[in-house]
Amino acid sequence: GQPSAPAFRCNVSARTNANGHRVWDISHNQNNGANFSVLLWDDNTAEVFFGGERLTTTWFTDTDGDTRVEVGRSQFIF
């Protein structure tokens, strides 16, 4: 099974960028808080934009139907 992570509330909204791609904007107030944007591609790669940086990583849909984006040795789930 997938590792369990403590859940906390976050705001998730979707928008279409100027290139016609769906962008997920995510923010939360946990610990120091964070605001970032995610693009999910059909080949299970993802682009994460955070603090002016761009990270290319991978994503998948778990057995609960949640999206999991892998960032380093961690994941965030929405």
N, C-alpha and C positions, 0 to 999 in steps of 0.2 A: 504494500500500500504506500500511499504518499505520506510524507512526514506531516505532522500536525503543527499548525502555527496558531498562536493566539490571535483571535479575530479582533478587529477594531473598525470603527466606522470610517468611511472615506466617501468623498463626493466623486462621482464618476459621471462624466457627460461626454457625448459624442458630437463631433462636428465634421464637416467636410472642408478640407483645406483648399487652397487655390488650385492645386493639381487634381482635384476631384477624389482624393484619398480620404478614407475615414480615419479620424484622429480621436483617440480617447484621452481626455484631460482628467487627471486624477489628482486630488488633493486630500490631505488629512492633517490632523492636529496632534497625532500621537508623538510622544517625546518632543522633538524639536519641530515637528511638522514637515511637510514636503509638498511640493507641487511639481508635477511632471506630466509629460505627454508621451503617448505610445502609439505607434503605427504597427499593426499586425499584418504580415504578408502571408499569402497563400502557401508559401514554402516553409512555413513555421519559423521564419526569422522575424525579428521585431527590431524596431528602432525606438530607443528611449531617449527623450530629450529632458535633461535635468540640469538646472543651473548653468545654462549656456553650453553644456556638453552634449554630444551625441554618442550613444552607445549602441552597437549592434549586438544582438543576442538572440535567443530562441524562446519560443512559446509553445504551449500545448493546451488542449482542453482536458481536464481531469475527469474522473468517473462521476463527479457531481455536476459536470457541465460548466465548471468555473474555468476561467482563463488563468493560466499560470505562466508568468514571465520570469525567466531565469536571469538573475543578475549576480554574476560572480558565483559564490557558493550559496546564495540566498534566492528566494523566490518572492514575488508578490502576486497576489491572487485577487481577481476581481470578477 
